[in-house]
């Protein structure tokens, strides 16, 4: 059996997983003391649930990843907008080299062959 999670459903699942992580982090103080992000906590629980579905009931879960790139762009853009010039200056030569290398890779766009066959262009197949 296969469960396909489409765009809007992926967004809803992501929000639920985030809230689950927030709840677990509040209930288990060790997670908060170790500074484990709520998204990581919820993501691990979701991954374990998908693995359990596959291992026990042979249910394959497929997530549509079309929105992933857009949300990654939003996320990293907001992080970049929060940077302060003083902090960037403190990076010095190392940060300048990193910026040049990143810009060159962006222009060159090295094609990467994924070592995981379940990773496709717009779909992630979990544990099939």
C-alpha positions as MATLAB code, in Angstrom:
seq = 'XXXXXXXXXXXXXXXXXXXXXXXXXXXXXXXXXXXXXXXXXXXXXXXXXXXXXXXXXXXXXXXXXXXXXXXXXXXXXXXXXXXXXXXXXXXXXXXXXXXXXXXXXXXXXXXXXXXXXXXXXXXXXXXX';
ca = [
       0.000    0.000    0.000;
       1.197    3.526   -0.724;
       0.224    6.838    0.879;
       0.932    9.917   -1.259;
       1.125   13.202    0.641;
       0.505   16.125   -1.762;
       1.537   19.804   -1.488;
      -1.089   21.181    0.897;
      -1.081   17.986    2.938;
       2.727   18.205    3.252;
       2.346   21.707    4.652;
      -0.290   20.553    7.145;
       1.831   17.563    8.211;
       4.860   19.840    8.633;
       2.917   22.199   10.897;
       1.569   19.286   12.955;
       5.069   17.803   13.269;
       6.409   21.180   14.407;
       3.702   21.464   17.079;
       4.375   17.885   18.175;
       8.044   18.763   18.558;
       7.164   21.853   20.564;
       4.920   19.809   22.860;
       7.544   17.107   23.394;
      10.280   19.660   24.060;
       8.116   21.276   26.743;
       7.183   17.924   28.329;
      10.734   16.507   28.309;
      13.024   19.050   30.005;
      16.184   17.246   28.874;
      15.414   18.226   25.272;
      15.217   21.866   26.271;
      18.384   21.665   28.383;
      20.286   20.146   25.446;
      18.898   22.833   23.097;
      17.296   20.333   20.734;
      15.182   22.347   18.239;
      11.469   21.580   18.197;
      11.613   20.875   14.455;
      14.267   18.207   15.033;
      12.258   16.562   17.811;
       9.087   16.469   15.716;
      10.992   15.361   12.623;
      12.550   12.412   14.425;
       9.148   11.312   15.720;
       7.676   11.636   12.195;
      10.574    9.647   10.707;
      10.130    6.904   13.290;
       6.395    6.768   12.567;
       6.999    6.461    8.802;
       9.623    3.754    9.420;
       7.169    1.892   11.686;
       4.428    2.081    9.041;
       6.802    0.579    6.507;
       8.364   -2.063    8.737;
       5.214   -3.347   10.410;
       2.401   -2.762    7.920;
       4.346   -2.428    4.641;
       2.879    1.030    3.952;
       5.029    3.261    1.722;
       4.734    7.008    2.403;
       5.590    9.408   -0.440;
       5.976   13.156    0.210;
       5.653   15.656   -2.642;
       8.594   18.097   -2.453;
       7.512   20.859   -4.833;
       7.139   23.404   -2.016;
      10.487   22.467   -0.415;
      12.639   24.774   -2.542;
      10.354   27.748   -2.001;
      10.319   27.306    1.779;
      14.076   26.727    1.912;
      14.508   29.994    0.034;
      12.244   31.781    2.533;
      14.082   30.266    5.462;
      17.607   31.075    4.350;
      16.590   34.534    3.121;
      15.208   35.477    6.518;
      18.382   34.201    8.178;
      20.451   36.318    5.805;
      18.295   39.389    6.394;
      19.005   39.067   10.116;
      22.781   39.340    9.633;
      24.534   42.403   11.037;
      27.361   44.132    9.168;
      29.621   44.074   12.246;
      29.245   40.302   12.464;
      29.990   39.947    8.755;
      33.136   42.092    9.111;
      34.340   39.845   11.934;
      34.245   36.916    9.502;
      37.093   38.553    7.611;
      39.061   36.713    4.946;
      37.485   33.311    5.696;
      33.974   34.633    5.114;
      35.060   36.383    1.915;
      36.532   33.113    0.566;
      33.381   31.217    1.535;
      31.219   33.815   -0.217;
      33.283   33.643   -3.413;
      33.225   29.831   -3.435;
      29.463   29.752   -2.798;
      28.835   32.291   -5.570;
      31.031   30.323   -7.981;
      29.187   27.096   -7.169;
      25.871   28.867   -7.664;
      26.946   29.982  -11.127;
      28.603   26.678  -12.028;
      25.874   24.493  -10.433;
      27.686   21.210  -10.064;
      25.265   18.389  -10.970;
      25.036   16.018   -8.056;
      24.181   12.371   -8.402;
      22.198   11.355   -5.375;
      23.468    8.205   -3.658;
      19.916    7.508   -2.499;
      17.672    6.068   -5.216;
      14.517    7.128   -3.380;
      15.434   10.795   -3.865;
      13.839   11.978   -7.077;
      13.415   15.458   -8.509;
      10.147   16.431   -6.831;
       9.257   13.457   -4.662;
      10.736   11.858   -1.572;
       9.838    8.218   -1.073;
      10.345    7.165    2.500;
      11.393    3.614    3.265;
       9.955    1.838    0.226;
];
